[in-house]
Amino acid sequence: MSVSDVNLAALIGSRICHDLISPIGAINNGLELLTMSGAAEGPEMDLIGESVGNASARIRFFRIAFGAAGDQMVGEAEASSILRDLYHGSRLDVVWSPTDPQPRATVRLAFLGLLCLETAMPYGGSIAADQQDGHWTLSGTADKLNITPEIWSWLEAAGDKPPVQPSHVQFALLPNIAMDEGRQVKFDANDTQITLSF
């Protein structure tokens, strides 16, 4: 995948997220108004509200992970809020440790890395994202990991790569975007822990 292809994919991701966030926000506002008026009660409305909240969280996450980075910074409150909303009620517990604002470009790498770790932890577990002196480490711990070598081979610099599926596009994007940022992605895993760094 060339640099121009990666940049084009990021622009497409930004456009899709930008166009979807407004109508989803409007639906959420409409639900709040219905709730305040007392016209909307019951499990059906709870389900709709939960689904809209989940969609909004995913778009906010995808906007950073798959969108164009630019020169913006992402603060701790924003990153933690996105991750809290995204993983609320899931089997994964994600902790965002950096307290200082981080360049959106490196947060994008961290979010793509989280998606990679998520695929290895289908039964749940915990993930910690940390940054020290510009070096990022994402550590996942679970009772059982499910690591498919063919998918994870995308993170390695050399060798032939298998076709990438839409559900695993993060594995193709992460090393390419990291290379654009002058970084190299490394990972290590055992039976219960997986670490990804860049």
Buried (B, 14 or more C-beta within 10 A) or exposed (E): EEEEEBBEBBEEBBEBBEEBBEEBEEBBEEBEEBBEEEEBEEEEBEEBBEEBBBBBBBBBBBBBBBBBBEEEEBBBEBBBBBBEBBBEEEEBEBEBEBEEBBBBBBBBBBBBBBBBBBBBBEEEBBBBBBBEEEEBBBBBBBEEBEBEEEBBBBBEEEEEBEEBEEEBBBBBBBBBBBBBBEBEBBBEBEEEEBBBBB
